[in-house]
Amino acid sequence: MSATGGEYLTAMLDVLVYENVLVAWRRAPGGHLIVTHEGEEIRLTAQQAGMWAQGAFAVYLALVDQRRITPRIPGDTTSQ
């Protein structure tokens, strides 16, 4: 994974944690470890983590777009 791709993945995972979609994530030998709200620890390669995060982020954005959830992102000035 390129440096830019790695930074993009890091940003997506950070937002998913901030928005309470995930409990936590961290880099692990050979990839990433993602912790779900069910307490599962999912070990993924960097490529798998990238695909997983893109899917989770797409679902998150779809729910925001449908106004089913409200984002907590600081500085968001959209009216509710």
DSSP file (Angstrom, degrees, kcal/mol; ACC not computed):
  #  RESIDUE AA STRUCTURE BP1 BP2  ACC     N-H-->O    O-->H-N    N-H-->O    O-->H-N    TCO  KAPPA ALPHA  PHI   PSI    X-CA   Y-CA   Z-CA
    1    1 A M              0   0    0      0, 0.0    46,-0.0     0, 0.0    45,-0.0   0.000 360.0 360.0 360.0 135.0    0.0    0.0    0.0
    2    2 A S     >  -     0   0    0      1,-0.1     4,-2.9     4,-0.0     5,-0.2  -0.213 360.0-108.0 -70.4 164.8    1.4    3.4   -0.9
    3    3 A A  H  > S+     0   0    0      2,-0.2     4,-2.4     1,-0.2     5,-0.2   0.917 123.1  48.5 -59.8 -42.9    2.0    6.1    1.7
    4    4 A T  H  > S+     0   0    0      2,-0.2     4,-2.4     1,-0.2    -1,-0.2   0.922 112.0  48.9 -63.8 -43.5   -1.0    8.1    0.4
    5    5 A G  H  > S+     0   0    0      1,-0.2     4,-2.4     2,-0.2    -2,-0.2   0.889 111.3  50.2 -62.4 -39.5   -3.1    4.9    0.5
    6    6 A G  H  X S+     0   0    0     -4,-2.9     4,-2.4     2,-0.2    -2,-0.2   0.881 110.8  48.3 -66.2 -38.7   -2.0    4.2    4.0
    7    7 A E  H  X S+     0   0    0     -4,-2.4     4,-2.4     2,-0.2    -2,-0.2   0.882 111.0  51.4 -67.4 -38.2   -2.8    7.7    5.1
    8    8 A Y  H  X S+     0   0    0     -4,-2.4     4,-2.4     2,-0.2    -2,-0.2   0.921 111.3  47.3 -64.2 -44.4   -6.2    7.5    3.5
    9    9 A L  H  X S+     0   0    0     -4,-2.4     4,-2.7     2,-0.2     5,-0.2   0.926 111.3  51.2 -62.6 -45.5   -6.9    4.2    5.3
   10   10 A T  H  X S+     0   0    0     -4,-2.4     4,-2.5     1,-0.2    -2,-0.2   0.920 110.8  48.7 -57.4 -45.1   -5.7    5.7    8.6
   11   11 A A  H  X S+     0   0    0     -4,-2.4     4,-2.3     2,-0.2    -1,-0.2   0.919 111.7  48.6 -63.4 -43.9   -8.0    8.7    8.1
   12   12 A M  H  X S+     0   0    0     -4,-2.4     4,-2.4     1,-0.2    -2,-0.2   0.935 113.4  46.6 -62.7 -45.4  -11.1    6.5    7.3
   13   13 A L  H  X S+     0   0    0     -4,-2.7     4,-2.0     1,-0.2    -1,-0.2   0.899 111.1  52.4 -64.6 -39.6  -10.5    4.2   10.3
   14   14 A D  H  X S+     0   0    0     -4,-2.5     4,-2.7    -5,-0.2    -1,-0.2   0.912 110.8  47.4 -61.4 -42.8  -10.0    7.2   12.6
   15   15 A V  H  X S+     0   0    0     -4,-2.3     4,-2.9     2,-0.2     6,-0.2   0.909 109.2  53.9 -65.7 -41.5  -13.3    8.7   11.4
   16   16 A L  H  <>S+     0   0    0     -4,-2.4     5,-2.9     1,-0.2     6,-1.6   0.864 112.5  44.3 -62.6 -35.3  -15.1    5.4   11.9
   17   17 A V  H ><5S+     0   0    0     -4,-2.0     3,-1.7     4,-0.2    -2,-0.2   0.933 113.8  49.6 -71.4 -46.2  -13.8    5.3   15.5
   18   18 A Y  H 3<5S+     0   0    0     -4,-2.7    -2,-0.2     1,-0.3    -3,-0.2   0.886 111.2  49.4 -59.7 -39.3  -14.7    8.9   16.1
   19   19 A E  T 3<5S-     0   0    0     -4,-2.9    -1,-0.3    -5,-0.2    -2,-0.2   0.363 117.5-115.4 -83.8   6.4  -18.2    8.4   14.7
   20   20 A N  T < 5S+     0   0    0     -3,-1.7    -3,-0.2     2,-0.2    -2,-0.1   0.740  83.2 121.3  68.0  26.7  -18.6    5.3   16.9
   21   21 A V  S   <S+     0   0    0     -5,-2.9    16,-0.3    -6,-0.2     2,-0.3   0.831  81.4  27.3 -81.0 -36.8  -18.8    2.8   14.0
   22   22 A L        -     0   0    0     -6,-1.6    -2,-0.2    -9,-0.1    14,-0.2  -0.841  69.5-141.5-118.3 157.9  -15.8    1.0   15.4
   23   23 A V  S    S-     0   0    0     12,-2.2     2,-0.3     1,-0.4    13,-0.2   0.901  76.5 -35.8 -81.1 -47.3  -14.5    0.7   19.0
   24   24 A A  E     -A   35   0A   0     11,-1.3    11,-3.0     2,-0.0    -1,-0.4  -0.978  49.7-160.6-164.9 168.3  -10.8    0.9   18.0
   25   25 A W  E     +A   34   0A   0     -2,-0.3     2,-0.3     9,-0.2     9,-0.2  -0.971  11.1 174.1-153.3 157.6   -8.2    0.0   15.5
   26   26 A R  E     -A   33   0A   0      7,-2.0     7,-3.1    -2,-0.3     2,-0.2  -0.981  38.5 -94.4-158.2 160.0   -4.4   -0.3   15.4
   27   27 A R  E     -A   32   0A   0     -2,-0.3     5,-0.3     5,-0.2    -2,-0.0  -0.573  45.0-176.6 -74.0 141.1   -1.6   -1.4   13.2
   28   28 A A  E >   -A   31   0A   0      3,-2.4     3,-2.7    -2,-0.2     2,-0.1  -0.902  42.0 -69.1-133.4 161.8   -0.6   -5.0   13.8
   29   29 A P  T 3  S+     0   0    0      0, 0.0     3,-0.1     0, 0.0     0, 0.0  -0.325 124.0   8.1 -53.7 123.4    2.2   -7.1   12.4
   30   30 A G  T 3  S-     0   0    0      1,-0.2    16,-0.5    -2,-0.1     2,-0.3   0.478 138.1 -30.6  84.1   2.4    1.2   -7.8    8.8
   31   31 A G  E <  S-AB  28  45A   0     -3,-2.7    -3,-2.4    14,-0.2     2,-0.3  -0.885  90.4 -35.1 162.8-128.5   -1.7   -5.4    8.7
   32   32 A H  E     -AB  27  44A   0     12,-3.1    12,-2.9    -2,-0.3     2,-0.5  -0.944  30.8-142.2-137.6 153.7   -4.4   -4.0   11.0
   33   33 A L  E     -AB  26  43A   0     -7,-3.1    -7,-2.0    -2,-0.3     2,-0.4  -0.985  19.8-167.1-117.3 124.0   -6.5   -5.0   14.0
   34   34 A I  E     -AB  25  42A   0      8,-2.6     8,-3.3    -2,-0.5     2,-0.5  -0.934   6.8-153.3-114.5 133.8  -10.0   -3.7   14.1
   35   35 A V  E     -AB  24  41A   0    -11,-3.0   -12,-2.2    -2,-0.4   -11,-1.3  -0.932  12.4-157.6-111.3 123.0  -12.2   -4.0   17.2
   36   36 A T    >   -     0   0    0      4,-2.3     3,-1.6    -2,-0.5   -14,-0.1  -0.397  32.9-105.4 -91.9 170.7  -16.0   -4.1   16.8
   37   37 A H  T 3  S+     0   0    0    -16,-0.3    -1,-0.1     1,-0.3   -15,-0.1   0.701 119.9  63.3 -68.0 -19.3  -18.7   -3.2   19.3
   38   38 A E  T 3  S-     0   0    0      2,-0.1    -1,-0.3     1,-0.0     3,-0.1   0.468 121.4-108.2 -82.2  -1.0  -19.4   -6.9   19.7
   39   39 A G  S <  S+     0   0    0     -3,-1.6     2,-0.2     1,-0.3    -2,-0.1   0.475  70.4 146.7  88.1   3.1  -15.8   -7.3   21.1
   40   40 A E        -     0   0    0      1,-0.0    -4,-2.3    -5,-0.0     2,-0.6  -0.496  39.5-149.6 -72.7 140.7  -14.5   -9.0   18.0
   41   41 A E  E     -B   35   0A   0     -6,-0.2     2,-0.6    -2,-0.2    -6,-0.2  -0.956  14.2-163.8-110.1 113.1  -10.9   -8.4   17.1
   42   42 A I  E     -B   34   0A   0     -8,-3.3    -8,-2.6    -2,-0.6     2,-0.5  -0.872   4.8-155.7-104.6 119.0  -10.5   -8.7   13.3
   43   43 A R  E     +B   33   0A   0     -2,-0.6     2,-0.3   -10,-0.2   -10,-0.2  -0.834  22.5 172.2 -94.3 125.0   -7.0   -9.1   11.9
   44   44 A L  E     -B   32   0A   0    -12,-2.9   -12,-3.1    -2,-0.5   -16,-0.2  -0.957  33.9-115.8-132.1 148.2   -6.7   -8.0    8.3
   45   45 A T  E  >  -B   31   0A   0     -2,-0.3     4,-3.0   -14,-0.2   -14,-0.2  -0.309  44.4-100.8 -67.9 167.6   -3.9   -7.4    5.9
   46   46 A A  H  > S+     0   0    0    -16,-0.5     4,-2.1     1,-0.2     5,-0.1   0.904 125.9  48.8 -59.2 -40.8   -3.4   -3.8    4.8
   47   47 A Q  H  > S+     0   0    0      2,-0.2     4,-2.1     1,-0.2    -1,-0.2   0.925 113.1  46.3 -66.3 -44.0   -5.3   -4.6    1.5
   48   48 A Q  H  > S+     0   0    0      1,-0.2     4,-2.9     2,-0.2     5,-0.2   0.913 111.8  51.6 -63.3 -42.8   -8.2   -6.3    3.3
   49   49 A A  H  X S+     0   0    0     -4,-3.0     4,-2.9     1,-0.2     5,-0.2   0.886 108.5  52.6 -61.9 -38.5   -8.4   -3.5    5.9
   50   50 A G  H  X S+     0   0    0     -4,-2.1     4,-2.1    -5,-0.2    -1,-0.2   0.926 112.3  43.5 -62.8 -45.4   -8.6   -1.0    3.0
   51   51 A M  H  X S+     0   0    0     -4,-2.1     4,-2.0     2,-0.2    -2,-0.2   0.918 115.7  48.8 -66.2 -42.7  -11.4   -2.8    1.3
   52   52 A W  H  X S+     0   0    0     -4,-2.9     4,-2.7     1,-0.2     5,-0.2   0.929 112.2  48.0 -62.6 -46.3  -13.2   -3.3    4.6
   53   53 A A  H  X S+     0   0    0     -4,-2.9     4,-2.9     1,-0.2     5,-0.2   0.888 109.2  53.4 -64.9 -39.3  -12.8    0.3    5.6
   54   54 A Q  H  X S+     0   0    0     -4,-2.1     4,-2.2    -5,-0.2    -1,-0.2   0.916 111.9  45.8 -61.7 -41.9  -14.1    1.5    2.2
   55   55 A G  H  X S+     0   0    0     -4,-2.0     4,-2.1     2,-0.2    -2,-0.2   0.939 115.0  45.7 -65.3 -47.6  -17.2   -0.6    2.6
   56   56 A A  H  X S+     0   0    0     -4,-2.7     4,-2.4     1,-0.2    -2,-0.2   0.893 114.0  49.6 -63.0 -39.5  -17.9    0.5    6.2
   57   57 A F  H  X S+     0   0    0     -4,-2.9     4,-2.8    -5,-0.2    -1,-0.2   0.886 108.4  53.1 -68.2 -38.0  -17.2    4.1    5.3
   58   58 A A  H  X S+     0   0    0     -4,-2.2     4,-2.2    -5,-0.2    -2,-0.2   0.908 110.5  47.2 -62.8 -41.7  -19.6    3.9    2.3
   59   59 A V  H  X S+     0   0    0     -4,-2.1     4,-2.4     2,-0.2    -2,-0.2   0.932 111.8  50.9 -64.4 -45.3  -22.4    2.6    4.5
   60   60 A Y  H  X S+     0   0    0     -4,-2.4     4,-2.1     1,-0.2    -2,-0.2   0.934 112.1  46.6 -56.2 -48.5  -21.7    5.3    7.1
   61   61 A L  H  X S+     0   0    0     -4,-2.8     4,-2.8     1,-0.2    -1,-0.2   0.864 110.2  53.5 -64.8 -36.1  -21.9    8.0    4.4
   62   62 A A  H  X S+     0   0    0     -4,-2.2     4,-2.1     2,-0.2    -1,-0.2   0.909 108.9  48.9 -64.2 -41.7  -25.1    6.5    2.9
   63   63 A L  H  <>S+     0   0    0     -4,-2.4     5,-2.5     2,-0.2     6,-1.1   0.883 112.8  47.6 -65.9 -38.0  -26.7    6.6    6.4
   64   64 A V  H ><5S+     0   0    0     -4,-2.1     3,-1.6     3,-0.2    -2,-0.2   0.936 111.3  51.1 -65.1 -46.0  -25.6   10.2    6.8
   65   65 A D  H 3<5S+     0   0    0     -4,-2.8    -2,-0.2     1,-0.3    -1,-0.2   0.857 110.4  48.6 -59.9 -37.1  -26.9   11.1    3.3
   66   66 A Q  T 3<5S-     0   0    0     -4,-2.1    -1,-0.3    -5,-0.2    -2,-0.2   0.439 112.4-123.4 -81.4   0.0  -30.3    9.5    4.1
   67   67 A R  T < 5S+     0   0    0     -3,-1.6    -3,-0.2     2,-0.2    -2,-0.1   0.778  76.1 127.1  59.5  30.0  -30.3   11.5    7.4
   68   68 A R  S   <S+     0   0    0     -5,-2.5     2,-0.3    -6,-0.2    -4,-0.2   0.719  77.9  22.6 -84.7 -22.9  -30.7    8.2    9.4
   69   69 A I  S    S-     0   0    0     -6,-1.1    -2,-0.2    -9,-0.1    -1,-0.2  -0.962  77.1-132.1-136.5 157.2  -27.7    9.3   11.5
   70   70 A T        -     0   0    0     -2,-0.3    -6,-0.1    -3,-0.1    10,-0.0  -0.943  26.2-124.8-110.8 124.7  -26.1   12.6   12.2
   71   71 A P        -     0   0    0      0, 0.0   -52,-0.0     0, 0.0     5,-0.0  -0.319   7.8-153.0 -67.3 151.4  -22.3   12.9   11.9
   72   72 A R        +     0   0    0      2,-0.0     3,-0.1     3,-0.0     4,-0.1   0.308  43.4 143.0-102.2   5.9  -20.4   14.2   14.9
   73   73 A I    >   -     0   0    0      1,-0.1     3,-1.5     2,-0.1   -58,-0.0  -0.227  57.1-112.2 -55.4 127.3  -17.5   15.6   12.8
   74   74 A P  T 3  S+     0   0    0      0, 0.0     3,-0.1     0, 0.0    -1,-0.1  -0.283  99.3  26.1 -61.3 143.5  -16.3   18.9   14.4
   75   75 A G  T 3  S+     0   0    0      1,-0.3     2,-0.5    -3,-0.1    -2,-0.1   0.441  78.7 149.1  85.4  -1.1  -17.0   22.0   12.5
   76   76 A D    <   +     0   0    0     -3,-1.5    -1,-0.3     1,-0.2     0, 0.0  -0.548  19.5 178.0 -68.1 119.2  -20.0   20.6   10.7
   77   77 A T        +     0   0    0     -2,-0.5     2,-0.2    -3,-0.1    -1,-0.2   0.264  32.5 126.2-109.5  10.7  -22.2   23.5   10.1
   78   78 A T        -     0   0    0      1,-0.1     2,-0.2     2,-0.1    -2,-0.0  -0.472  64.0-116.6 -69.9 140.1  -25.1   21.8    8.2
   79   79 A S              0   0    0     -2,-0.2    -1,-0.1     1,-0.1    -2,-0.1  -0.533 360.0 360.0 -79.1 145.0  -28.4   22.4    9.8
   80   80 A Q              0   0    0     -2,-0.2    -1,-0.1   -10,-0.0    -2,-0.1   0.428 360.0 360.0 -84.2 360.0  -30.3   19.4   11.2
